[in-house]
């Protein structure tokens, strides 16, 4: 699905990047997976559509634009996203703060 000019793969439900797995009011981000440089709404969508393991973004790559706000289409750097207080710096839409529990699936821990 094309959302704000970006291809978002997976089981996308709407034009705000919500998917079959995560579709609450604040589930409005997609993550560009380092391994395939493709936006997916979540790790489950990635697992279902690809046949390769996830590569996490390393700390020295946190300046990369890898988070897509489903509300406005703004691409956040990983650093911006991690320091956003779960709010888009462009449109002020609220992101799901529970995504922090999936941090190690996407980003290097140490």
C-alpha positions as CSV (number, residue, x, y, z in Angstrom):
1,X,0.0,0.0,0.0
2,X,1.2,3.5,-0.7
3,X,0.9,5.8,2.3
4,X,1.9,9.4,2.0
5,X,4.1,8.5,-1.0
6,X,5.9,5.6,0.7
7,X,5.3,1.9,0.0
8,X,4.3,0.1,3.2
9,X,4.2,-3.7,3.0
10,X,2.4,-6.2,5.2
11,X,-1.2,-6.7,6.3
12,X,-1.9,-2.9,6.2
13,X,-5.5,-2.0,7.2
14,X,-5.7,1.7,6.5
15,X,-3.8,4.7,5.2
16,X,-2.3,5.5,8.6
17,X,-0.1,2.3,8.7
18,X,-2.3,0.3,11.0
19,X,-2.1,-3.5,10.4
20,X,-3.9,-6.7,11.2
21,X,-1.7,-7.2,14.2
22,X,-1.6,-3.6,15.7
23,X,-4.5,-1.4,14.8
24,X,-5.3,0.8,17.8
25,X,-5.9,4.5,17.6
26,X,-2.2,5.3,18.2
27,X,-0.7,2.5,16.1
28,X,0.3,4.9,13.4
29,X,4.0,4.3,12.6
30,X,5.7,2.1,10.1
31,X,9.3,1.0,10.5
32,X,11.8,0.7,7.7
33,X,13.6,-2.6,8.3
34,X,17.3,-2.4,7.9
35,X,17.6,-5.8,6.3
36,X,15.4,-5.0,3.3
37,X,15.0,-1.2,3.4
38,X,11.3,-1.7,3.4
39,X,8.6,-0.1,5.6
40,X,6.4,-2.5,7.5
41,X,3.8,-1.6,10.2
42,X,5.3,-4.2,12.6
43,X,7.7,-7.1,13.0
44,X,4.9,-9.6,12.5
45,X,4.1,-8.2,9.1
46,X,7.8,-8.4,8.2
47,X,8.0,-12.1,9.4
48,X,4.9,-13.1,7.4
49,X,6.0,-11.5,4.1
50,X,9.8,-12.1,4.0
51,X,12.0,-15.2,4.2
52,X,15.0,-13.5,5.9
53,X,15.8,-12.6,9.5
54,X,15.5,-9.1,10.8
55,X,18.7,-6.9,11.0
56,X,18.5,-4.4,13.8
57,X,19.6,-0.8,13.3
58,X,22.9,-0.1,15.0
59,X,23.4,2.8,17.3
60,X,25.7,4.5,14.8
61,X,22.9,4.4,12.2
62,X,20.3,6.2,14.4
63,X,20.5,9.3,12.1
64,X,18.8,7.2,9.3
65,X,15.2,8.1,8.5
66,X,13.5,4.8,9.3
67,X,10.2,5.7,11.0
68,X,7.1,6.8,9.0
69,X,4.3,8.7,10.7
70,X,1.1,7.3,9.4
71,X,-0.8,10.5,10.3
72,X,1.2,13.0,8.2
73,X,3.9,11.0,6.2
74,X,6.9,12.6,8.0
75,X,9.9,10.4,8.1
76,X,11.6,10.5,11.5
77,X,15.2,9.5,12.1
78,X,15.6,6.7,14.6
79,X,17.0,9.2,17.0
80,X,14.0,11.6,16.6
81,X,11.6,8.7,17.1
82,X,13.4,7.4,20.2
83,X,13.3,10.9,21.8
84,X,9.9,11.9,20.5
85,X,8.0,11.1,23.7
86,X,5.6,9.2,21.4
87,X,4.6,12.3,19.5
88,X,5.3,13.1,15.9
89,X,7.5,16.2,15.8
90,X,5.8,17.3,12.6
91,X,2.1,16.9,13.2
92,X,1.9,16.2,16.9
93,X,0.0,12.9,16.4
94,X,0.4,10.5,19.3
95,X,2.2,7.2,18.7
96,X,1.6,4.1,20.8
97,X,4.1,4.3,23.7
98,X,3.9,0.5,24.1
99,X,6.1,0.2,21.0
100,X,9.0,0.6,23.4
101,X,8.6,-3.0,24.4
102,X,9.6,-4.0,20.9
103,X,12.8,-1.9,20.9
104,X,15.2,-4.8,20.7
105,X,13.4,-6.2,17.6
106,X,14.3,-3.1,15.6
107,X,17.2,-1.3,17.3
108,X,20.6,-2.2,18.9
109,X,20.4,-2.3,22.6
110,X,23.9,-1.4,23.8
